[in-house]
Amino acid sequence: MVNRLPCCLNAVHGSIAYAVALVINWDDHFIDVVSNKIDVSSPLEAELHGLLLVVALCKRYAWDEAHIYTDCQVLIKALEVRQCPLWHLSFLFESLIEMVNDVTGLSFA
């Protein structure tokens, strides 16, 4: 049973985004959090940065299985078909795909 729940949280104000990767377990106990402040061109870019943080946490802890939660259905669908939703975010999206491929058993919801 997977006992970690990585979540991606984002807030965007103008061109500044705050991306947060929060990890709790099934018992609602805190495991870790990582945050980043970045300049972005869109909320979708902020979501990508957030997912990069979450997947980086999974890699750091060498978790072989994790369910990642995000409210960005556009990115969930893009990850399913491995196709970047916006061409100008291709570099970030390809970085995310490479990281996802390095961690087995990730699922996104």
Number of C-alpha atoms within 10 A of each C-alpha: 6 11 13 21 18 26 22 26 20 22 15 19 10 11 12 16 23 19 25 23 25 21 21 16 13 11 8 11 10 13 12 11 15 15 17 13 15 15 14 18 14 14 18 18 21 25 26 21 26 27 29 22 24 26 23 18 19 24 16 9 8 12 16 13 16 20 16 21 19 18 13 16 11 12 23 17 15 14 18 10 9 13 15 19 15 11 9 11 15 13 11 15 25 14 13 20 17 11 15 20 11 15 17 14 12 16 14 17 13
